Amino acid sequence: MQVTMTERQRILIDTTIARDKAQTLLRGLLDAKARSEKHLRDSRQIDAMKTVTGRSSMDNAIASTQRMVEALNRAIDQAKRDLSEEDLALLDDVLDERD
């Protein structure tokens, strides 16, 4: 049986995919920051940007990505509030298929 998704469902799926990608990026940034800080310690170097501004460029990228994930989560939550139980079930099925 062919099921047609509404525009809201398509947007919700796209937003969920974007959020998942942002979370993956965030994990990568956190890992890269840890490796970078270890390298700086091991080589007895300093992070010039952090010395001047109090935050490294990695800190800024991580904070920006965290804000993006939070904004996408809020958008997803808002969109889900407006869907029926049937729509939510269909959405869960579609998202489960892509995993």
C-alpha positions as CSV (number, residue, x, y, z in Angstrom):
1,M,0.0,0.0,0.0
2,Q,1.4,3.4,-1.1
3,V,1.2,6.0,1.7
4,T,1.5,9.6,0.8
5,M,3.3,11.8,3.3
6,T,2.1,15.3,4.1
7,E,4.4,18.2,3.6
8,R,4.7,18.5,7.4
9,Q,5.8,14.9,7.7
10,R,8.4,15.4,4.9
11,I,9.7,18.5,6.7
12,L,9.8,16.6,10.0
13,I,11.8,13.7,8.4
14,D,14.2,16.2,6.8
15,T,14.6,18.0,10.1
16,T,15.2,14.8,11.9
17,I,17.9,13.8,9.4
18,A,19.6,17.2,9.7
19,R,19.5,16.9,13.5
20,D,21.1,13.4,13.3
21,K,23.8,14.7,11.1
22,A,24.4,17.7,13.4
23,Q,24.7,15.3,16.4
24,T,27.3,13.2,14.4
25,L,29.2,16.4,13.6
26,L,29.1,17.4,17.3
27,R,30.5,14.1,18.4
28,G,33.3,14.5,15.8
29,L,34.1,18.0,17.0
30,L,34.3,16.9,20.6
31,D,36.6,14.1,19.7
32,A,38.8,16.4,17.5
33,K,38.9,18.9,20.4
34,A,40.2,16.2,22.8
35,R,42.8,15.1,20.3
36,S,43.9,18.7,19.6
37,E,44.2,19.5,23.3
38,K,46.2,16.3,23.9
39,H,48.5,17.2,21.0
40,L,49.0,20.7,22.4
41,R,49.8,19.4,25.9
42,D,52.2,16.7,24.5
43,S,54.0,19.3,22.4
44,R,53.9,21.9,25.2
45,Q,52.2,24.4,22.9
46,I,49.4,26.8,23.6
47,D,46.2,27.6,21.8
48,A,46.8,31.2,20.8
49,M,43.1,31.9,20.1
50,K,42.1,30.5,23.5
51,T,44.8,32.6,25.2
52,V,43.5,35.8,23.6
53,T,39.7,35.2,23.7
54,G,39.3,32.6,26.4
55,R,37.7,30.2,23.9
56,S,39.3,28.1,21.2
57,S,38.0,27.9,17.7
58,M,36.9,24.3,18.5
59,D,35.0,25.6,21.5
60,N,33.2,28.1,19.2
61,A,32.4,25.3,16.7
62,I,31.1,23.0,19.4
63,A,28.9,25.7,20.9
64,S,27.5,26.6,17.5
65,T,26.7,23.0,16.7
66,Q,25.1,22.4,20.1
67,R,22.8,25.4,19.5
68,M,22.0,24.0,16.1
69,V,21.0,20.6,17.6
70,E,18.9,22.3,20.3
71,A,17.1,24.4,17.7
72,L,16.4,21.4,15.5
73,N,15.1,19.4,18.6
74,R,12.8,22.3,19.4
75,A,11.5,22.3,15.8
76,I,11.0,18.6,15.8
77,D,9.1,18.7,19.1
78,Q,6.9,21.5,17.9
79,A,6.1,19.7,14.6
80,K,5.3,16.5,16.4
81,R,2.8,18.2,18.7
82,D,0.8,19.1,15.6
83,L,0.6,15.5,14.3
84,S,-1.9,12.8,15.0
85,E,-1.0,9.5,16.6
86,E,-1.4,7.8,13.2
87,D,0.9,10.4,11.6
88,L,3.5,9.8,14.3
89,A,3.3,6.1,13.8
90,L,3.9,6.5,10.0
91,L,6.7,8.8,10.7
92,D,8.4,6.4,13.1
93,D,8.1,3.7,10.5
94,V,9.8,5.8,7.8
95,L,12.6,6.8,10.2
96,D,13.1,3.2,11.3
97,E,13.5,2.2,7.7
98,R,16.4,4.5,7.1
99,D,18.3,3.2,10.1
